[in-house]
């Protein structure tokens, strides 16, 4: 049985902390100057170092595995569209809404967005989970 219904919404808050930033660089080695050199990033028109977009994918993984009211799930697919840069120390809210349910194969599709404190949508997309 699928414990969701269409239009159910779920949310969680995340912070792009120094620990998250350092952990991403330590794990994946992405030291592109846009992400590590504030003056380089400012020269390109940004406020400062732009956080790696795939940090948000990590937040999605946590959200699916830990913030939804069910643990026996697996990610089947996800996509993300980056709409605005995010910076070290920013807080984001991830809001996800059930978009489609396929009970015959135990699959649920969500649409989601990340917004910052200024209510700017910085990323959006979809993820699909299987209920195990």
N, C-alpha and C positions, 0 to 999 in steps of 0.2 A: 504494500500500500504506500502511496506517495503522500507524504505529510505536508504538501503544499497545495494551494489553490491559486488560480490565476489572479493576478494583481496583488498577491501578498508582497509586502515590502520588508526589507531588512537593511540595517545600516550598521556601520562601525567607523570609529575614528582612528586615524593613523597620524603619526608625526615622523617627518623626515629628520630624524635625530642624527647626531654625529655617529652614534653607534651603528645605526642602520647604514649610513653612508660608508663608514670605514669597513663594515662587514661586507658590503657589496664589492667594494674595491679589492679587499683582501681575498674574497672568494673568486671573483671573476676577472680581476685584473684590468678592468676598463678604466684606464687613466688618460683618456682623451682629454686634451687641454680644456675643452668646453666644460668638462666636469671637474677639473682639478685646478684650474688657473683662473682666478677671478678677473684679473686684468684682461686676459685673452677673451673671456666671455663678455666682459663689458665692451671691448673693442668690436665685438660682433653684434652689439645691440641689446644684450641681456643685462639684468640687474646685478648679476654675479654668477658664480658657478651654478650651472644648471644640473640638477640631479639626474642621474641615469633613469630613463623612462622605465626600464625593466624592474626597477625597485617597485613600481606600482603593480607589476605582475606578481611579485612576491606578496604584496598586500592582498591581492586577489586570492592567491593560494591559501593564505592564512584565513581569509574571510570564508572561503568555501569549506575548509577543513575544520575550522574552529568557531566561527561566528554564526553559521547556520544552525538551526535546532536539530540537526541530525549529523551523525559522524560517519555512517556507512555510505559514503559517497566517493565518486571518482570523477575527476575532470575529464570530460570527453573532448571539449574544444573551448577555446577562448580567443577573442580578438580585442584589440585596443586601438583607439584612435587618439593620439595626443593632440590636444587643442591649445594648450598654453604651457609654458615652462613652470617647473616647480623648483623651489630653492631649499637649501638646508634650513632646518628649523620650522618649515611650514607644517601646518596641521591640515589634514584633508579628511573629508567625510566620504565614505563609499556608501552609496545608496543603490541597492539592487532590487529589482522588481520581477516577479515571475511573469514571464511573457507567454510561455507555452508549456503544456504538459502532454507527454506521450505515455499514457499509462501502460499501453501494451508492451512497451520496451523499457519502462521505468526510467524515463529521461525527462529532465526539466530544463528549460531554457530560461535564462534571466537576461534582462538588459540592465546595465549599470552605468553609473557615472561617478567620477571623483570631483568634488568641489572643494575650493579652499575657503578660508575665513571671509574673503571678500565676495563669496557666492559666485565665483567664476568657475565654470565647468572646465577643468584642466584635462580631463580624459573621459572617454566613454567607450562602451563596447557591449559585447555579449559573452556569456559563458554558458556552457551546457554541461550538466552533470548527470551521471548515471547513479541511480539508487541501487546499492549492492544488496 
